[in-house]
Amino acid sequence: SITASGNDFGYELTFQRFVEANANKRDILIAISTSGKSKNVINAVKAGKARGVYSIGFTGETGGDLKGLVDLLINVQSTDTARIQEAHLFLYHSISHIVEEEMFGKK
């Protein structure tokens, strides 16, 4: 569906179209962009906001454009892409583990 959407609407709208088709007010959108400037991610967050979706942004040091858009910003204090991505991986896996434990009692 990403390729079809990209071909039909452009890759800057790919994630936006997915959010428009699937997101509901009780959902949480996790936006990941090391620079915070990825247009496809920014457009998805904007589409989520229009639908009342809570958004969490994972970025690098400055937060980029996502900084002013997301409800919660988790920015890694680095400008090194590899270090940012490593920290993101650790953080969202840790968060997922906590959520699973709280919701489903899994350890």
Buried (B, 14 or more C-beta within 10 A) or exposed (E): EEEEBBEEEBEBBBBBBBBBEEBEEEBEBBBBBBBBBBBBBBBBBEBBBEBEBBBBBBBBBBBBBBEEBBBEBBBBEBEEEEBBBEBBEEEBEEBEEEEEEEEEEEE
